[in-house]
Amino acid sequence: MALLSEEVELDEEFLALVGKAVVALAQERRPLSYDALCSRLCGLADSADDDELVINCWRARQLLKNSVRLIK
């Protein structure tokens, strides 16, 4: 089980986007993994019509990446 930094745990936008990614992976019956989450966040950014959503998706991906590094 992975632990997230306190900064990430309190970031509502991050949690919402990761939640969307998890739901999308579950609907596709894909296994949940770090790589799959990052890929899905990139997909959300690519399909976003709103520049702010694109930025938030990339930021969420970076926060996820940084949190995983903290755990290792």
PDB file with SEQRES, HELIX, SHEET and CRYST1 records, atoms N, CA, C and O in Angstrom:
SEQRES   1 A   72  MET ALA LEU LEU SER GLU GLU VAL GLU LEU ASP GLU GLU          
SEQRES   2 A   72  PHE LEU ALA LEU VAL GLY LYS ALA VAL VAL ALA LEU ALA          
SEQRES   3 A   72  GLN GLU ARG ARG PRO LEU SER TYR ASP ALA LEU CYS SER          
SEQRES   4 A   72  ARG LEU CYS GLY LEU ALA ASP SER ALA ASP ASP ASP GLU          
SEQRES   5 A   72  LEU VAL ILE ASN CYS TRP ARG ALA ARG GLN LEU LEU LYS          
SEQRES   6 A   72  ASN SER VAL ARG LEU ILE LYS                                  
HELIX    1 AA1 GLU A    6  GLU A    9  1                                   4    
HELIX    2 AA2 GLU A   12  GLN A   27  1                                  16    
HELIX    3 AA3 TYR A   34  SER A   47  1                                  14    
HELIX    4 AA4 ASP A   51  ILE A   71  1                                  21    
CRYST1    1.000    1.000    1.000  90.00  90.00  90.00 P 1           1          
ATOM      1  N   MET A   1       0.845  -1.182   0.000  1.00  0.00           N  
ATOM      2  CA  MET A   1       0.000   0.000   0.000  1.00  0.00           C  
ATOM      3  C   MET A   1       0.885   1.239   0.000  1.00  0.00           C  
ATOM      4  O   MET A   1       1.897   1.291   0.700  1.00  0.00           O  
ATOM      5  N   ALA A   2       0.506   2.214  -0.772  1.00  0.00           N  
ATOM      6  CA  ALA A   2       1.288   3.430  -0.896  1.00  0.00           C  
ATOM      7  C   ALA A   2       0.718   4.522  -0.003  1.00  0.00           C  
ATOM      8  O   ALA A   2      -0.495   4.632   0.178  1.00  0.00           O  
ATOM      9  N   LEU A   3       1.599   5.307   0.537  1.00  0.00           N  
ATOM     10  CA  LEU A   3       1.202   6.466   1.330  1.00  0.00           C  
ATOM     11  C   LEU A   3       1.445   7.716   0.503  1.00  0.00           C  
ATOM     12  O   LEU A   3       2.418   7.791  -0.248  1.00  0.00           O  
ATOM     13  N   LEU A   4       0.577   8.680   0.637  1.00  0.00           N  
ATOM     14  CA  LEU A   4       0.737   9.937  -0.068  1.00  0.00           C  
ATOM     15  C   LEU A   4       1.212  11.001   0.903  1.00  0.00           C  
ATOM     16  O   LEU A   4       0.954  10.927   2.104  1.00  0.00           O  
ATOM     17  N   SER A   5       1.906  11.985   0.369  1.00  0.00           N  
ATOM     18  CA  SER A   5       2.350  13.081   1.219  1.00  0.00           C  
ATOM     19  C   SER A   5       1.130  13.845   1.727  1.00  0.00           C  
ATOM     20  O   SER A   5       0.057  13.786   1.125  1.00  0.00           O  
ATOM     21  N   GLU A   6       1.300  14.555   2.829  1.00  0.00           N  
ATOM     22  CA  GLU A   6       0.190  15.310   3.416  1.00  0.00           C  
ATOM     23  C   GLU A   6      -0.338  16.359   2.440  1.00  0.00           C  
ATOM     24  O   GLU A   6      -1.542  16.605   2.376  1.00  0.00           O  
ATOM     25  N   GLU A   7       0.569  16.973   1.682  1.00  0.00           N  
ATOM     26  CA  GLU A   7       0.164  17.982   0.695  1.00  0.00           C  
ATOM     27  C   GLU A   7      -0.822  17.384  -0.312  1.00  0.00           C  
ATOM     28  O   GLU A   7      -1.817  18.018  -0.663  1.00  0.00           O  
ATOM     29  N   VAL A   8      -0.546  16.184  -0.766  1.00  0.00           N  
ATOM     30  CA  VAL A   8      -1.390  15.531  -1.758  1.00  0.00           C  
ATOM     31  C   VAL A   8      -2.703  15.074  -1.140  1.00  0.00           C  
ATOM     32  O   VAL A   8      -3.754  15.180  -1.772  1.00  0.00           O  
ATOM     33  N   GLU A   9      -2.656  14.571   0.079  1.00  0.00           N  
ATOM     34  CA  GLU A   9      -3.868  14.089   0.745  1.00  0.00           C  
ATOM     35  C   GLU A   9      -4.907  15.192   0.910  1.00  0.00           C  
ATOM     36  O   GLU A   9      -6.104  14.910   0.958  1.00  0.00           O  
ATOM     37  N   LEU A  10      -4.467  16.434   0.998  1.00  0.00           N  
ATOM     38  CA  LEU A  10      -5.371  17.561   1.220  1.00  0.00           C  
ATOM     39  C   LEU A  10      -5.728  18.299  -0.073  1.00  0.00           C  
ATOM     40  O   LEU A  10      -6.468  19.282  -0.035  1.00  0.00           O  
ATOM     41  N   ASP A  11      -5.219  17.843  -1.203  1.00  0.00           N  
ATOM     42  CA  ASP A  11      -5.435  18.508  -2.485  1.00  0.00           C  
ATOM     43  C   ASP A  11      -6.689  17.935  -3.150  1.00  0.00           C  
ATOM     44  O   ASP A  11      -6.650  16.852  -3.734  1.00  0.00           O  
ATOM     45  N   GLU A  12      -7.794  18.665  -3.057  1.00  0.00           N  
ATOM     46  CA  GLU A  12      -9.081  18.172  -3.557  1.00  0.00           C  
ATOM     47  C   GLU A  12      -9.075  17.949  -5.065  1.00  0.00           C  
ATOM     48  O   GLU A  12      -9.646  16.969  -5.543  1.00  0.00           O  
ATOM     49  N   GLU A  13      -8.445  18.832  -5.816  1.00  0.00           N  
ATOM     50  CA  GLU A  13      -8.399  18.685  -7.276  1.00  0.00           C  
ATOM     51  C   GLU A  13      -7.632  17.422  -7.654  1.00  0.00           C  
ATOM     52  O   GLU A  13      -8.056  16.671  -8.533  1.00  0.00           O  
ATOM     53  N   PHE A  14      -6.507  17.192  -6.990  1.00  0.00           N  
ATOM     54  CA  PHE A  14      -5.719  15.979  -7.232  1.00  0.00           C  
ATOM     55  C   PHE A  14      -6.556  14.736  -6.954  1.00  0.00           C  
ATOM     56  O   PHE A  14      -6.611  13.819  -7.773  1.00  0.00           O  
ATOM     57  N   LEU A  15      -7.204  14.713  -5.799  1.00  0.00           N  
ATOM     58  CA  LEU A  15      -8.004  13.544  -5.423  1.00  0.00           C  
ATOM     59  C   LEU A  15      -9.159  13.320  -6.395  1.00  0.00           C  
ATOM     60  O   LEU A  15      -9.484  12.177  -6.717  1.00  0.00           O  
ATOM     61  N   ALA A  16      -9.777  14.396  -6.860  1.00  0.00           N  
ATOM     62  CA  ALA A  16     -10.883  14.261  -7.812  1.00  0.00           C  
ATOM     63  C   ALA A  16     -10.401  13.689  -9.143  1.00  0.00           C  
ATOM     64  O   ALA A  16     -11.052  12.815  -9.715  1.00  0.00           O  
ATOM     65  N   LEU A  17      -9.276  14.173  -9.632  1.00  0.00           N  
ATOM     66  CA  LEU A  17      -8.760  13.689 -10.915  1.00  0.00           C  
ATOM     67  C   LEU A  17      -8.279  12.248 -10.821  1.00  0.00           C  
ATOM     68  O   LEU A  17      -8.525  11.449 -11.725  1.00  0.00           O  
ATOM     69  N   VAL A  18      -7.595  11.913  -9.733  1.00  0.00           N  
ATOM     70  CA  VAL A  18      -7.158  10.526  -9.555  1.00  0.00           C  
ATOM     71  C   VAL A  18      -8.382   9.625  -9.408  1.00  0.00           C  
ATOM     72  O   VAL A  18      -8.391   8.500  -9.907  1.00  0.00           O  
ATOM     73  N   GLY A  19      -9.405  10.115  -8.730  1.00  0.00           N  
ATOM     74  CA  GLY A  19     -10.648   9.350  -8.614  1.00  0.00           C  
ATOM     75  C   GLY A  19     -11.270   9.075  -9.977  1.00  0.00           C  
ATOM     76  O   GLY A  19     -11.725   7.961 -10.236  1.00  0.00           O  
ATOM     77  N   LYS A  20     -11.293  10.081 -10.852  1.00  0.00           N  
ATOM     78  CA  LYS A  20     -11.812   9.887 -12.212  1.00  0.00           C  
ATOM     79  C   LYS A  20     -10.986   8.852 -12.960  1.00  0.00           C  
ATOM     80  O   LYS A  20     -11.528   8.015 -13.681  1.00  0.00           O  
ATOM     81  N   ALA A  21      -9.674   8.916 -12.782  1.00  0.00           N  
ATOM     82  CA  ALA A  21      -8.793   7.958 -13.455  1.00  0.00           C  
ATOM     83  C   ALA A  21      -9.044   6.542 -12.955  1.00  0.00           C  
ATOM     84  O   ALA A  21      -9.072   5.602 -13.749  1.00  0.00           O  
ATOM     85  N   VAL A  22      -9.224   6.382 -11.661  1.00  0.00           N  
ATOM     86  CA  VAL A  22      -9.488   5.061 -11.079  1.00  0.00           C  
ATOM     87  C   VAL A  22     -10.808   4.509 -11.609  1.00  0.00           C  
ATOM     88  O   VAL A  22     -10.886   3.336 -11.974  1.00  0.00           O  
ATOM     89  N   VAL A  23     -11.837   5.339 -11.655  1.00  0.00           N  
ATOM     90  CA  VAL A  23     -13.142   4.897 -12.163  1.00  0.00           C  
ATOM     91  C   VAL A  23     -13.027   4.489 -13.631  1.00  0.00           C  
ATOM     92  O   VAL A  23     -13.574   3.462 -14.033  1.00  0.00           O  
ATOM     93  N   ALA A  24     -12.326   5.282 -14.426  1.00  0.00           N  
ATOM     94  CA  ALA A  24     -12.163   4.953 -15.849  1.00  0.00           C  
ATOM     95  C   ALA A  24     -11.438   3.622 -16.022  1.00  0.00           C  
ATOM     96  O   ALA A  24     -11.822   2.813 -16.867  1.00  0.00           O  
ATOM     97  N   LEU A  25     -10.402   3.391 -15.233  1.00  0.00           N  
ATOM     98  CA  LEU A  25      -9.677   2.118 -15.316  1.00  0.00           C  
ATOM     99  C   LEU A  25     -10.578   0.954 -14.920  1.00  0.00           C  
ATOM    100  O   LEU A  25     -10.538  -0.107 -15.542  1.00  0.00           O  
ATOM    101  N   ALA A  26     -11.379   1.150 -13.898  1.00  0.00           N  
ATOM    102  CA  ALA A  26     -12.293   0.089 -13.455  1.00  0.00           C  
ATOM    103  C   ALA A  26     -13.330  -0.214 -14.537  1.00  0.00           C  
ATOM    104  O   ALA A  26     -13.659  -1.375 -14.777  1.00  0.00           O  
ATOM    105  N   GLN A  27     -13.839   0.824 -15.181  1.00  0.00           N  
ATOM    106  CA  GLN A  27     -14.828   0.622 -16.242  1.00  0.00           C  
ATOM    107  C   GLN A  27     -14.227  -0.131 -17.426  1.00  0.00           C  
ATOM    108  O   GLN A  27     -14.920  -0.886 -18.108  1.00  0.00           O  
ATOM    109  N   GLU A  28     -12.940   0.079 -17.663  1.00  0.00           N  
ATOM    110  CA  GLU A  28     -12.248  -0.614 -18.753  1.00  0.00           C  
ATOM    111  C   GLU A  28     -11.712  -1.974 -18.309  1.00  0.00           C  
ATOM    112  O   GLU A  28     -11.124  -2.713 -19.099  1.00  0.00           O  
ATOM    113  N   ARG A  29     -11.921  -2.286 -17.049  1.00  0.00           N  
ATOM    114  CA  ARG A  29     -11.427  -3.537 -16.450  1.00  0.00           C  
ATOM    115  C   ARG A  29      -9.913  -3.677 -16.592  1.00  0.00           C  
ATOM    116  O   ARG A  29      -9.382  -4.766 -16.807  1.00  0.00           O  
ATOM    117  N   ARG A  30      -9.243  -2.540 -16.464  1.00  0.00           N  
ATOM    118  CA  ARG A  30      -7.776  -2.531 -16.494  1.00  0.00           C  
ATOM    119  C   ARG A  30      -7.258  -2.574 -15.069  1.00  0.00           C  
ATOM    120  O   ARG A  30      -7.886  -2.021 -14.166  1.00  0.00           O  
ATOM    121  N   PRO A  31      -6.128  -3.220 -14.856  1.00  0.00           N  
ATOM    122  CA  PRO A  31      -5.567  -3.263 -13.503  1.00  0.00           C  
ATOM    123  C   PRO A  31      -5.134  -1.867 -13.046  1.00  0.00           C  
ATOM    124  O   PRO A  31      -4.684  -1.040 -13.839  1.00  0.00           O  
ATOM    125  N   LEU A  32      -5.282  -1.641 -11.770  1.00  0.00           N  
ATOM    126  CA  LEU A  32      -4.897  -0.366 -11.181  1.00  0.00           C  
ATOM    127  C   LEU A  32      -3.408  -0.399 -10.866  1.00  0.00           C  
ATOM    128  O   LEU A  32      -2.947  -1.246 -10.101  1.00  0.00           O  
ATOM    129  N   SER A  33      -2.670   0.513 -11.450  1.00  0.00           N  
ATOM    130  CA  SER A  33      -1.232   0.605 -11.205  1.00  0.00           C  
ATOM    131  C   SER A  33      -0.811   2.063 -11.364  1.00  0.00           C  
ATOM    132  O   SER A  33      -1.561   2.893 -11.878  1.00  0.00           O  
ATOM    133  N   TYR A  34       0.385   2.349 -10.918  1.00  0.00           N  
ATOM    134  CA  TYR A  34       0.930   3.699 -11.062  1.00  0.00           C  
ATOM    135  C   TYR A  34       0.972   4.103 -12.535  1.00  0.00           C  
ATOM    136  O   TYR A  34       0.539   5.197 -12.896  1.00  0.00           O  
ATOM    137  N   ASP A  35       1.495   3.215 -13.384  1.00  0.00           N  
ATOM    138  CA  ASP A  35       1.601   3.520 -14.813  1.00  0.00           C  
ATOM    139  C   ASP A  35       0.232   3.736 -15.448  1.00  0.00           C  
ATOM    140  O   ASP A  35       0.059   4.632 -16.275  1.00  0.00           O  
ATOM    141  N   ALA A  36      -0.735   2.915 -15.059  1.00  0.00           N  
ATOM    142  CA  ALA A  36      -2.085   3.056 -15.610  1.00  0.00           C  
ATOM    143  C   ALA A  36      -2.711   4.381 -15.177  1.00  0.00           C  
ATOM    144  O   ALA A  36      -3.376   5.044 -15.974  1.00  0.00           O  
ATOM    145  N   LEU A  37      -2.501   4.768 -13.920  1.00  0.00           N  
ATOM    146  CA  LEU A  37      -3.033   6.055 -13.445  1.00  0.00           C  
ATOM    147  C   LEU A  37      -2.399   7.222 -14.196  1.00  0.00           C  
ATOM    148  O   LEU A  37      -3.096   8.147 -14.612  1.00  0.00           O  
ATOM    149  N   CYS A  38      -1.087   7.179 -14.368  1.00  0.00           N  
ATOM    150  CA  CYS A  38      -0.406   8.252 -15.099  1.00  0.00           C  
ATOM    151  C   CYS A  38      -0.900   8.320 -16.540  1.00  0.00           C  
ATOM    152  O   CYS A  38      -1.122   9.404 -17.079  1.00  0.00           O  
ATOM    153  N   SER A  39      -1.068   7.166 -17.151  1.00  0.00           N  
ATOM    154  CA  SER A  39      -1.563   7.111 -18.523  1.00  0.00           C  
ATOM    155  C   SER A  39      -2.971   7.691 -18.618  1.00  0.00           C  
ATOM    156  O   SER A  39      -3.269   8.448 -19.542  1.00  0.00           O  
ATOM    157  N   ARG A  40      -3.825   7.344 -17.682  1.00  0.00           N  
ATOM    158  CA  ARG A  40      -5.204   7.835 -17.693  1.00  0.00           C  
ATOM    159  C   ARG A  40      -5.237   9.338 -17.457  1.00  0.00           C  
ATOM    160  O   ARG A  40      -6.029  10.038 -18.088  1.00  0.00           O  
ATOM    161  N   LEU A  41      -4.389   9.854 -16.557  1.00  0.00           N  
ATOM    162  CA  LEU A  41      -4.329  11.305 -16.330  1.00  0.00           C  
ATOM    163  C   LEU A  41      -3.866  12.029 -17.594  1.00  0.00           C  
ATOM    164  O   LEU A  41      -4.358  13.115 -17.900  1.00  0.00           O  
ATOM    165  N   CYS A  42      -2.926  11.435 -18.329  1.00  0.00           N  
ATOM    166  CA  CYS A  42      -2.505  12.016 -19.610  1.00  0.00           C  
ATOM    167  C   CYS A  42      -3.671  12.015 -20.593  1.00  0.00           C  
ATOM    168  O   CYS A  42      -3.872  12.981 -21.329  1.00  0.00           O  
ATOM    169  N   GLY A  43      -4.434  10.930 -20.599  1.00  0.00           N  
ATOM    170  CA  GLY A  43      -5.605  10.846 -21.467  1.00  0.00           C  
ATOM    171  C   GLY A  43      -6.650  11.886 -21.122  1.00  0.00           C  
ATOM    172  O   GLY A  43      -7.250  12.492 -22.011  1.00  0.00           O  
ATOM    173  N   LEU A  44      -6.872  12.096 -19.826  1.00  0.00           N  
ATOM    174  CA  LEU A  44      -7.815  13.136 -19.401  1.00  0.00           C  
ATOM    175  C   LEU A  44      -7.343  14.507 -19.869  1.00  0.00           C  
ATOM    176  O   LEU A  44      -8.148  15.325 -20.314  1.00  0.00           O  
ATOM    177  N   ALA A  45      -6.044  14.760 -19.770  1.00  0.00           N  
ATOM    178  CA  ALA A  45      -5.495  16.046 -20.213  1.00  0.00           C  
ATOM    179  C   ALA A  45      -5.653  16.207 -21.722  1.00  0.00           C  
ATOM    180  O   ALA A  45      -6.018  17.281 -22.201  1.00  0.00           O  
ATOM    181  N   ASP A  46      -5.379  15.141 -22.467  1.00  0.00           N  
ATOM    182  CA  ASP A  46      -5.474  15.206 -23.928  1.00  0.00           C  
ATOM    183  C   ASP A  46      -6.899  15.446 -24.413  1.00  0.00           C  
ATOM    184  O   ASP A  46      -7.104  16.085 -25.445  1.00  0.00           O  
ATOM    185  N   SER A  47      -7.880  14.938 -23.677  1.00  0.00           N  
ATOM    186  CA  SER A  47      -9.269  15.077 -24.117  1.00  0.00           C  
ATOM    187  C   SER A  47      -9.981  16.287 -23.505  1.00  0.00           C  
ATOM    188  O   SER A  47     -11.154  16.526 -23.795  1.00  0.00           O  
ATOM    189  N   ALA A  48      -9.288  17.041 -22.670  1.00  0.00           N  
ATOM    190  CA  ALA A  48      -9.900  18.189 -21.992  1.00  0.00           C  
ATOM    191  C   ALA A  48     -10.083  19.358 -22.957  1.00  0.00           C  
ATOM    192  O   ALA A  48      -9.222  19.637 -23.792  1.00  0.00           O  
ATOM    193  N   ASP A  49     -11.214  20.030 -22.824  1.00  0.00           N  
ATOM    194  CA  ASP A  49     -11.489  21.221 -23.628  1.00  0.00           C  
ATOM    195  C   ASP A  49     -11.040  22.492 -22.915  1.00  0.00           C  
ATOM    196  O   ASP A  49     -10.863  23.535 -23.545  1.00  0.00           O  
ATOM    197  N   ASP A  50     -10.861  22.403 -21.637  1.00  0.00           N  
ATOM    198  CA  ASP A  50     -10.558  23.539 -20.774  1.00  0.00           C  
ATOM    199  C   ASP A  50      -9.064  23.543 -20.436  1.00  0.00           C  
ATOM    200  O   ASP A  50      -8.532  22.541 -19.958  1.00  0.00           O  
ATOM    201  N   ASP A  51      -8.397  24.660 -20.683  1.00  0.00           N  
ATOM    202  CA  ASP A  51      -6.962  24.755 -20.390  1.00  0.00           C  
ATOM    203  C   ASP A  51      -6.662  24.493 -18.922  1.00  0.00           C  
ATOM    204  O   ASP A  51      -5.645  23.884 -18.592  1.00  0.00           O  
ATOM    205  N   GLU A  52      -7.540  24.949 -18.048  1.00  0.00           N  
ATOM    206  CA  GLU A  52      -7.324  24.746 -16.615  1.00  0.00           C  
ATOM    207  C   GLU A  52      -7.349  23.258 -16.266  1.00  0.00           C  
ATOM    208  O   GLU A  52      -6.563  22.799 -15.437  1.00  0.00           O  
ATOM    209  N   LEU A  53      -8.247  22.511 -16.894  1.00  0.00           N  
ATOM    210  CA  LEU A  53      -8.308  21.069 -16.648  1.00  0.00           C  
ATOM    211  C   LEU A  53      -7.049  20.380 -17.157  1.00  0.00           C  
ATOM    212  O   LEU A  53      -6.544  19.461 -16.513  1.00  0.00           O  
ATOM    213  N   VAL A  54      -6.543  20.811 -18.297  1.00  0.00           N  
ATOM    214  CA  VAL A  54      -5.296  20.248 -18.825  1.00  0.00           C  
ATOM    215  C   VAL A  54      -4.170  20.460 -17.821  1.00  0.00           C  
ATOM    216  O   VAL A  54      -3.431  19.528 -17.504  1.00  0.00           O  
ATOM    217  N   ILE A  55      -4.043  21.674 -17.326  1.00  0.00           N  
ATOM    218  CA  ILE A  55      -2.997  21.995 -16.350  1.00  0.00           C  
ATOM    219  C   ILE A  55      -3.184  21.177 -15.085  1.00  0.00           C  
ATOM    220  O   ILE A  55      -2.214  20.650 -14.542  1.00  0.00           O  
ATOM    221  N   ASN A  56      -4.422  21.062 -14.606  1.00  0.00           N  
ATOM    222  CA  ASN A  56      -4.684  20.292 -13.387  1.00  0.00           C  
ATOM    223  C   ASN A  56      -4.373  18.809 -13.568  1.00  0.00           C  
ATOM    224  O   ASN A  56      -3.880  18.164 -12.642  1.00  0.00           O  
ATOM    225  N   CYS A  57      -4.654  18.267 -14.743  1.00  0.00           N  
ATOM    226  CA  CYS A  57      -4.330  16.857 -15.003  1.00  0.00           C  
ATOM    227  C   CYS A  57      -2.825  16.633 -14.971  1.00  0.00           C  
ATOM    228  O   CYS A  57      -2.349  15.675 -14.362  1.00  0.00           O  
ATOM    229  N   TRP A  58      -2.087  17.503 -15.617  1.00  0.00           N  
ATOM    230  CA  TRP A  58      -0.629  17.358 -15.622  1.00  0.00           C  
ATOM    231  C   TRP A  58      -0.062  17.584 -14.220  1.00  0.00           C  
ATOM    232  O   TRP A  58       0.891  16.918 -13.815  1.00  0.00           O  
ATOM    233  N   ARG A  59      -0.644  18.513 -13.493  1.00  0.00           N  
ATOM    234  CA  ARG A  59      -0.200  18.748 -12.115  1.00  0.00           C  
ATOM    235  C   ARG A  59      -0.491  17.525 -11.247  1.00  0.00           C  
ATOM    236  O   ARG A  59       0.341  17.127 -10.432  1.00  0.00           O  
ATOM    237  N   ALA A  60      -1.663  16.934 -11.420  1.00  0.00           N  
ATOM    238  CA  ALA A  60      -2.016  15.733 -10.656  1.00  0.00           C  
ATOM    239  C   ALA A  60      -1.057  14.597 -10.978  1.00  0.00           C  
ATOM    240  O   ALA A  60      -0.643  13.856 -10.086  1.00  0.00           O  
ATOM    241  N   ARG A  61      -0.706  14.463 -12.243  1.00  0.00           N  
ATOM    242  CA  ARG A  61       0.247  13.419 -12.637  1.00  0.00           C  
ATOM    243  C   ARG A  61       1.601  13.654 -11.965  1.00  0.00           C  
ATOM    244  O   ARG A  61       2.233  12.715 -11.480  1.00  0.00           O  
ATOM    245  N   GLN A  62       2.035  14.900 -11.943  1.00  0.00           N  
ATOM    246  CA  GLN A  62       3.318  15.216 -11.309  1.00  0.00           C  
ATOM    247  C   GLN A  62       3.264  14.975  -9.802  1.00  0.00           C  
ATOM    248  O   GLN A  62       4.222  14.453  -9.232  1.00  0.00           O  
ATOM    249  N   LEU A  63       2.170  15.342  -9.153  1.00  0.00           N  
ATOM    250  CA  LEU A  63       2.025  15.085  -7.719  1.00  0.00           C  
ATOM    251  C   LEU A  63       2.036  13.591  -7.425  1.00  0.00           C  
ATOM    252  O   LEU A  63       2.642  13.148  -6.450  1.00  0.00           O  
ATOM    253  N   LEU A  64       1.367  12.821  -8.270  1.00  0.00           N  
ATOM    254  CA  LEU A  64       1.365  11.370  -8.104  1.00  0.00           C  
ATOM    255  C   LEU A  64       2.782  10.823  -8.252  1.00  0.00           C  
ATOM    256  O   LEU A  64       3.224   9.987  -7.464  1.00  0.00           O  
ATOM    257  N   LYS A  65       3.473  11.297  -9.254  1.00  0.00           N  
ATOM    258  CA  LYS A  65       4.852  10.862  -9.499  1.00  0.00           C  
ATOM    259  C   LYS A  65       5.746  11.210  -8.308  1.00  0.00           C  
ATOM    260  O   LYS A  65       6.539  10.379  -7.865  1.00  0.00           O  
ATOM    261  N   ASN A  66       5.623  12.418  -7.795  1.00  0.00           N  
ATOM    262  CA  ASN A  66       6.435  12.839  -6.650  1.00  0.00           C  
ATOM    263  C   ASN A  66       6.095  12.043  -5.401  1.00  0.00           C  
ATOM    264  O   ASN A  66       6.986  11.715  -4.619  1.00  0.00           O  
ATOM    265  N   SER A  67       4.828  11.728  -5.202  1.00  0.00           N  
ATOM    266  CA  SER A  67       4.412  10.959  -4.026  1.00  0.00           C  
ATOM    267  C   SER A  67       4.971   9.550  -4.071  1.00  0.00           C  
ATOM    268  O   SER A  67       5.387   9.007  -3.048  1.00  0.00           O  
ATOM    269  N   VAL A  68       4.980   8.961  -5.252  1.00  0.00           N  
ATOM    270  CA  VAL A  68       5.523   7.607  -5.384  1.00  0.00           C  
ATOM    271  C   VAL A  68       7.012   7.617  -5.075  1.00  0.00           C  
ATOM    272  O   VAL A  68       7.515   6.690  -4.441  1.00  0.00           O  
ATOM    273  N   ARG A  69       7.710   8.629  -5.504  1.00  0.00           N  
ATOM    274  CA  ARG A  69       9.145   8.731  -5.198  1.00  0.00           C  
ATOM    275  C   ARG A  69       9.385   8.827  -3.695  1.00  0.00           C  
ATOM    276  O   ARG A  69      10.353   8.267  -3.181  1.00  0.00           O  
ATOM    277  N   LEU A  70       8.504   9.539  -2.989  1.00  0.00           N  
ATOM    278  CA  LEU A  70       8.654   9.675  -1.536  1.00  0.00           C  
ATOM    279  C   LEU A  70       8.531   8.322  -0.837  1.00  0.00           C  
ATOM    280  O   LEU A  70       9.166   8.091   0.193  1.00  0.00           O  
ATOM    281  N   ILE A  71       7.720   7.437  -1.393  1.00  0.00           N  
ATOM    282  CA  ILE A  71       7.473   6.138  -0.773  1.00  0.00           C  
ATOM    283  C   ILE A  71       8.658   5.211  -0.953  1.00  0.00           C  
ATOM    284  O   ILE A  71       9.011   4.462  -0.042  1.00  0.00           O  
ATOM    285  N   LYS A  72       9.275   5.258  -2.127  1.00  0.00           N  
ATOM    286  CA  LYS A  72      10.391   4.362  -2.423  1.00  0.00           C  
ATOM    287  C   LYS A  72      11.537   4.711  -1.549  1.00  0.00           C  
ATOM    288  O   LYS A  72      12.590   4.079  -1.630  1.00  0.00           O  
TER     289      LYS A  72                                                      
END                                                                             
